[in-house]
Amino acid sequence: MDSRVAVVGAGMMGHGIALHCAITGAKVILTDKEPARLESALEWMEGDLRILQEHGLAPK
């Protein structure tokens, strides 16, 4: 069974939760009432993922 997660709110906690779930293989939907916050969250997640990969804490 595939895991699916919806995260409401793309702030600091929301984007971190979404990234963690995605790294563990879940299909993630991230939503926020402010579209600009979703764009920022994607940038934060990309940066966080790079850092985790550099330290061997996430797959490349």
N, C-alpha and C positions, 0 to 999 in steps of 0.2 A: 504494500500500500504506500502510495506517495504521500509525503507530508505536505500540507499546505498551511500557510500562515498569513494572516492579514494583520498588519501593524497600522494603527490609527495614530497619526502624528509623526512627522518626519523631523522632529527636533533632535537634540543630542541623544536622548535615550532611544527614541524611535528608530533612528538610522542605525544605531548600534545593535539593537535587537534584530532589525531586518538583516543586517550584514551577518551576524552570528548565525541566524537561521539559514541564510543562503549558503554560507560556508559548510554547514552541516548537511546540505543537500535538499533542504525544503524549497518548495516553490513559494515565493514571497510576493505579496501585494502590499506596497507601501502607499499610504494615502495621507493627505493633509488638506486642510481647507484653503491653504495658501499655495498656489502653484509654484511660486518662486521658492518656497521652502523645499519643495520636492527637488527642484533643480540643484539647490545647495546641498541637499542630502546626498544626491548622487555624487557630487564632487567630493564630499566628505568621505563617503563610502569607498570611492576609488582610492583616495589617499590612504585611508585606514587599511584597505586591503593590501596596497603596496607595502606598507610598513610591516604588516603581519607576514607577508610573503618573504620579505627581506630577512626576517627573524625565524623563518621556517615554521611559522605558526598557522599558515594557511596554504593550501595547494596553489600551485601556479597555473 
